[in-house]
């Protein structure tokens, strides 16, 4: 019985920790509003003439990931920036 109580207590602690973690937001790119502004900029192809990061497209992908992290708590690793050496 004591063993079952310990397992149930550990399970309850894990669930509480998981739900608290889900409520957290990763603000590596700022808060939700900041991330929205970054996505609006980096995903707007009209900015590609003046900004290499927009032209490459990786910045848009990463801005979308930052938005999901800051606004929804969905955390994915950013893509690496790769440029052609021509």
Secondary structure as GFF3:
##gff-version 3
##sequence-region A 1 86
A	DSSP	alpha_helix	2	23	.	.	.	ID=ss1
A	DSSP	alpha_helix	32	42	.	.	.	ID=ss2
A	DSSP	three_ten_helix	45	49	.	.	.	ID=ss3
A	DSSP	alpha_helix	52	56	.	.	.	ID=ss4
A	DSSP	alpha_helix	58	72	.	.	.	ID=ss5
###
